[in-house]
Amino acid sequence: MHVPDGFFDAPVSLGAGVVAAAGIGLSLRGARRELDDRTAPLAGLTAAFIFAAQMINFPVAAGTSGHLMGGALAAILVGPYTGVLCVSVVLLIQMFFADGGVTAYGINVTLMGIVSVAVGYGIFRLLMGVLPKTRSSVTAAAFAGGLVSVPASALAFVGLFALGGTADLSLGAVATAMLGVHVLIGIGEGVITAVTVGSIAAVRPDLVHGVNLTPATPLEVRTGARTSGEVSA
Amino acid sequence: MTKHPAASGEATPQTQQTPQTPRGARKAAPPSRRFFAVFLLVAVIVAGFVSFYASASPDGLTKVAEDKGFASQEKDHGLKDSPLGDYGVKGVDDERLSGGLAGVIGVGLTLAVGGGLFWVVRRRSPSSKSPNSKSPSSE
């Protein structure tokens, strides 16, 4: 869903740039609480992994493909604020690969960073609130978060297009087309998100932000020198 | 009892307020290195090798833009002629090599920029701050 240059007029591109800058600024502050000596390297690797995964376009319908966005994945692995930053970094690097417009950077950060993290992580948290606290719940909630985040971003695209798209089109038609294909891509997003989160939660649950939602720092657990041997070896 | 400036090795009894030694051990030993290595390896393999087999069909947005007739609004990318433009390394002709190399470079760049940013932003654990604290008995 990388938006190229030219799809949006200057005001919307600029406005989205302001939204993106505010989102990144807020995330820089919030990420401080999510990142420590252990999770900072994981966050860097998560961004690198998302870059890699975004290279894998999978077919979704006749002559159409899609790839991971990664907002939900990053948010579940390393936290929502850091997740926004992960996607923003990936989008920045991708500009040097001529992927995603330069003037559209703010739009892309807004759609794939902010909206997909907010919706994907929101759904994940919502489900974790009602599901039993098991690893399969984490995987299922990750699937749902990933799945919904993609059509949500597509809808946000349509909203921006209504405000300042450079073509005069029936919004209904654009919305229907965008939603249809992005629900399919969302299934792929959900699968990749669930498999990745599930695999990491299986070997290192202590590293998955979405597993340890109680923010007691994992470091304290170690200091407790096995007296509270609760930690899931 | 504070008069042992020369006893560099034995000076520790001074620091009574810190409970025990496990402190030093706790930040030195997160056994995450192997996990991180595997995670990075997966990313490198995906970007460097698997990416060759990715679908070449237009992605969802591109397809919709084509079908609905606004694809023509797209402008040339400002960094079209970047040495890594379109996920290939300029000057490397073999398609598989060029794309794979570009992918690995991208993973490295993302890790460097992202990892650097997150390392700077992270919250410092209190014990990691004072490797060169003033010698305890000087005041």
HADDOCK unambig.tbl for C-alpha pairs under 7 A between the chains (distance, minus, plus):
assign (segid A and resid 1 and name CA) (segid B and resid 59 and name CA) 6.92 0.50 0.50
assign (segid A and resid 1 and name CA) (segid B and resid 60 and name CA) 6.48 0.50 0.50
assign (segid A and resid 1 and name CA) (segid B and resid 61 and name CA) 5.21 0.50 0.50
assign (segid A and resid 4 and name CA) (segid B and resid 74 and name CA) 6.14 0.50 0.50
assign (segid A and resid 5 and name CA) (segid B and resid 74 and name CA) 5.79 0.50 0.50
assign (segid A and resid 5 and name CA) (segid B and resid 75 and name CA) 5.36 0.50 0.50
assign (segid A and resid 5 and name CA) (segid B and resid 77 and name CA) 6.65 0.50 0.50
assign (segid A and resid 6 and name CA) (segid B and resid 73 and name CA) 5.41 0.50 0.50
assign (segid A and resid 6 and name CA) (segid B and resid 74 and name CA) 4.67 0.50 0.50
assign (segid A and resid 6 and name CA) (segid B and resid 75 and name CA) 5.15 0.50 0.50
assign (segid A and resid 7 and name CA) (segid B and resid 73 and name CA) 5.78 0.50 0.50
assign (segid A and resid 7 and name CA) (segid B and resid 74 and name CA) 5.95 0.50 0.50
assign (segid A and resid 32 and name CA) (segid B and resid 121 and name CA) 5.63 0.50 0.50
assign (segid A and resid 32 and name CA) (segid B and resid 122 and name CA) 5.05 0.50 0.50
assign (segid A and resid 32 and name CA) (segid B and resid 123 and name CA) 5.48 0.50 0.50
assign (segid A and resid 33 and name CA) (segid B and resid 123 and name CA) 6.61 0.50 0.50
assign (segid A and resid 35 and name CA) (segid B and resid 122 and name CA) 4.58 0.50 0.50
assign (segid A and resid 35 and name CA) (segid B and resid 123 and name CA) 6.05 0.50 0.50
assign (segid A and resid 36 and name CA) (segid B and resid 122 and name CA) 4.93 0.50 0.50
assign (segid A and resid 36 and name CA) (segid B and resid 123 and name CA) 5.11 0.50 0.50
assign (segid A and resid 36 and name CA) (segid B and resid 124 and name CA) 6.39 0.50 0.50
assign (segid A and resid 40 and name CA) (segid B and resid 115 and name CA) 6.73 0.50 0.50
assign (segid A and resid 40 and name CA) (segid B and resid 118 and name CA) 5.19 0.50 0.50
assign (segid A and resid 40 and name CA) (segid B and resid 119 and name CA) 5.49 0.50 0.50
assign (segid A and resid 40 and name CA) (segid B and resid 122 and name CA) 6.39 0.50 0.50
assign (segid A and resid 41 and name CA) (segid B and resid 115 and name CA) 5.88 0.50 0.50
assign (segid A and resid 43 and name CA) (segid B and resid 115 and name CA) 6.80 0.50 0.50
assign (segid A and resid 43 and name CA) (segid B and resid 118 and name CA) 6.91 0.50 0.50
assign (segid A and resid 44 and name CA) (segid B and resid 111 and name CA) 5.13 0.50 0.50
assign (segid A and resid 44 and name CA) (segid B and resid 114 and name CA) 4.79 0.50 0.50
assign (segid A and resid 44 and name CA) (segid B and resid 115 and name CA) 3.90 0.50 0.50
assign (segid A and resid 44 and name CA) (segid B and resid 118 and name CA) 6.74 0.50 0.50
assign (segid A and resid 45 and name CA) (segid B and resid 40 and name CA) 6.36 0.50 0.50
assign (segid A and resid 45 and name CA) (segid B and resid 111 and name CA) 5.89 0.50 0.50
assign (segid A and resid 47 and name CA) (segid B and resid 110 and name CA) 6.38 0.50 0.50
assign (segid A and resid 47 and name CA) (segid B and resid 111 and name CA) 6.65 0.50 0.50
assign (segid A and resid 47 and name CA) (segid B and resid 114 and name CA) 6.50 0.50 0.50
assign (segid A and resid 48 and name CA) (segid B and resid 43 and name CA) 6.72 0.50 0.50
assign (segid A and resid 48 and name CA) (segid B and resid 107 and name CA) 4.87 0.50 0.50
assign (segid A and resid 48 and name CA) (segid B and resid 110 and name CA) 5.13 0.50 0.50
assign (segid A and resid 48 and name CA) (segid B and resid 111 and name CA) 5.09 0.50 0.50
assign (segid A and resid 49 and name CA) (segid B and resid 43 and name CA) 4.82 0.50 0.50
assign (segid A and resid 51 and name CA) (segid B and resid 107 and name CA) 6.25 0.50 0.50
assign (segid A and resid 52 and name CA) (segid B and resid 43 and name CA) 5.52 0.50 0.50
assign (segid A and resid 52 and name CA) (segid B and resid 46 and name CA) 5.82 0.50 0.50
assign (segid A and resid 52 and name CA) (segid B and resid 47 and name CA) 4.49 0.50 0.50
assign (segid A and resid 52 and name CA) (segid B and resid 103 and name CA) 6.77 0.50 0.50
assign (segid A and resid 52 and name CA) (segid B and resid 107 and name CA) 6.31 0.50 0.50
assign (segid A and resid 53 and name CA) (segid B and resid 46 and name CA) 6.67 0.50 0.50
assign (segid A and resid 55 and name CA) (segid B and resid 47 and name CA) 6.50 0.50 0.50
assign (segid A and resid 55 and name CA) (segid B and resid 51 and name CA) 5.72 0.50 0.50
assign (segid A and resid 56 and name CA) (segid B and resid 51 and name CA) 5.36 0.50 0.50
assign (segid A and resid 56 and name CA) (segid B and resid 54 and name CA) 4.89 0.50 0.50
assign (segid A and resid 57 and name CA) (segid B and resid 54 and name CA) 4.96 0.50 0.50
assign (segid A and resid 57 and name CA) (segid B and resid 55 and name CA) 5.04 0.50 0.50
assign (segid A and resid 58 and name CA) (segid B and resid 54 and name CA) 6.24 0.50 0.50
assign (segid A and resid 58 and name CA) (segid B and resid 55 and name CA) 5.43 0.50 0.50
assign (segid A and resid 59 and name CA) (segid B and resid 55 and name CA) 5.98 0.50 0.50
assign (segid A and resid 63 and name CA) (segid B and resid 57 and name CA) 5.36 0.50 0.50
assign (segid A and resid 63 and name CA) (segid B and resid 58 and name CA) 6.92 0.50 0.50
assign (segid A and resid 64 and name CA) (segid B and resid 57 and name CA) 5.22 0.50 0.50
assign (segid A and resid 64 and name CA) (segid B and resid 58 and name CA) 5.38 0.50 0.50
assign (segid A and resid 64 and name CA) (segid B and resid 59 and name CA) 5.53 0.50 0.50
assign (segid A and resid 64 and name CA) (segid B and resid 60 and name CA) 6.05 0.50 0.50
assign (segid A and resid 64 and name CA) (segid B and resid 63 and name CA) 6.39 0.50 0.50
assign (segid A and resid 65 and name CA) (segid B and resid 55 and name CA) 6.50 0.50 0.50
assign (segid A and resid 65 and name CA) (segid B and resid 57 and name CA) 5.50 0.50 0.50
assign (segid A and resid 65 and name CA) (segid B and resid 58 and name CA) 5.83 0.50 0.50
assign (segid A and resid 65 and name CA) (segid B and resid 59 and name CA) 4.43 0.50 0.50
assign (segid A and resid 65 and name CA) (segid B and resid 60 and name CA) 6.03 0.50 0.50
assign (segid A and resid 66 and name CA) (segid B and resid 59 and name CA) 4.89 0.50 0.50
assign (segid A and resid 66 and name CA) (segid B and resid 60 and name CA) 5.82 0.50 0.50
assign (segid A and resid 86 and name CA) (segid B and resid 114 and name CA) 6.71 0.50 0.50
assign (segid A and resid 89 and name CA) (segid B and resid 110 and name CA) 6.76 0.50 0.50
assign (segid A and resid 89 and name CA) (segid B and resid 114 and name CA) 6.08 0.50 0.50
assign (segid A and resid 90 and name CA) (segid B and resid 110 and name CA) 6.20 0.50 0.50
assign (segid A and resid 93 and name CA) (segid B and resid 110 and name CA) 6.36 0.50 0.50
assign (segid A and resid 95 and name CA) (segid B and resid 79 and name CA) 6.93 0.50 0.50
assign (segid A and resid 96 and name CA) (segid B and resid 79 and name CA) 6.12 0.50 0.50
assign (segid A and resid 96 and name CA) (segid B and resid 82 and name CA) 6.12 0.50 0.50
assign (segid A and resid 96 and name CA) (segid B and resid 84 and name CA) 6.30 0.50 0.50
assign (segid A and resid 96 and name CA) (segid B and resid 85 and name CA) 6.41 0.50 0.50
assign (segid A and resid 97 and name CA) (segid B and resid 82 and name CA) 6.90 0.50 0.50
assign (segid A and resid 97 and name CA) (segid B and resid 84 and name CA) 5.04 0.50 0.50
assign (segid A and resid 97 and name CA) (segid B and resid 85 and name CA) 4.23 0.50 0.50
assign (segid A and resid 97 and name CA) (segid B and resid 86 and name CA) 5.22 0.50 0.50
assign (segid A and resid 97 and name CA) (segid B and resid 87 and name CA) 5.44 0.50 0.50
assign (segid A and resid 98 and name CA) (segid B and resid 77 and name CA) 5.94 0.50 0.50
assign (segid A and resid 98 and name CA) (segid B and resid 79 and name CA) 5.40 0.50 0.50
assign (segid A and resid 98 and name CA) (segid B and resid 80 and name CA) 5.22 0.50 0.50
assign (segid A and resid 98 and name CA) (segid B and resid 85 and name CA) 5.02 0.50 0.50
assign (segid A and resid 98 and name CA) (segid B and resid 86 and name CA) 5.60 0.50 0.50
assign (segid A and resid 99 and name CA) (segid B and resid 86 and name CA) 6.87 0.50 0.50
assign (segid A and resid 101 and name CA) (segid B and resid 77 and name CA) 6.09 0.50 0.50
assign (segid A and resid 102 and name CA) (segid B and resid 78 and name CA) 6.63 0.50 0.50
assign (segid A and resid 166 and name CA) (segid B and resid 73 and name CA) 6.95 0.50 0.50
assign (segid A and resid 167 and name CA) (segid B and resid 70 and name CA) 6.01 0.50 0.50
assign (segid A and resid 177 and name CA) (segid B and resid 64 and name CA) 6.28 0.50 0.50
assign (segid A and resid 178 and name CA) (segid B and resid 61 and name CA) 6.93 0.50 0.50
assign (segid A and resid 178 and name CA) (segid B and resid 64 and name CA) 6.50 0.50 0.50
assign (segid A and resid 181 and name CA) (segid B and resid 60 and name CA) 5.94 0.50 0.50
assign (segid A and resid 182 and name CA) (segid B and resid 60 and name CA) 6.58 0.50 0.50
assign (segid A and resid 222 and name CA) (segid B and resid 26 and name CA) 6.73 0.50 0.50
assign (segid A and resid 223 and name CA) (segid B and resid 26 and name CA) 6.58 0.50 0.50
